[in-house]
Amino acid sequence: ILKQMDISHDISLFYINNNQNSYDVKNTYSNGIQGSNYSSGLFLNNESQIAIGIQKSLFSNSVKLVAVLVHELCHYKLLYELKLSENDEELTDLLTIFFGYGFFSSDSCFEYKMVQESNSYTWSVSKSGYLSDYMYGYIIYIRDAIFQKKDSCYSILPPNVKDSYSKTKKYFRKYPIADFIKY
């Protein structure tokens, strides 16, 4: 991932215990970026070190692990390399798509689980990231169109993402994307 994202800086990776408040971890760094005190990942830096913290529970879900890791590396690209003055979580999620990791982010942005226990069922939903599943479909298609990738990951996209990808593709067949993008 580091090579594909052209990152040569040394970045430490550590895990955060599932019940550990990320604020406790952040105290040793002068500039911690996070979405909440119980984030899936953290981008942390001080004068001499850059580190990424990953929630320990993610190591059992490789797709979500990659999504969070790439998201945190995109913080590095935006804040450290491009020197943006403030953190923008939506822009960070968009950048994951343009580095080619849109499938991972889109697949983990909305989770629906059903568990059967004896004679009962339990349902749960969870959301991670800052973009909706539909937004991922729109942006993944636009990325494919700009970089001339033909349906780069369409076959493996989640249903809602696939639906918005198809709608965007249909729209831009009628109204070519080049008509909207002027350089």
Disulfide bonds with the S-S distance in Angstrom:
none
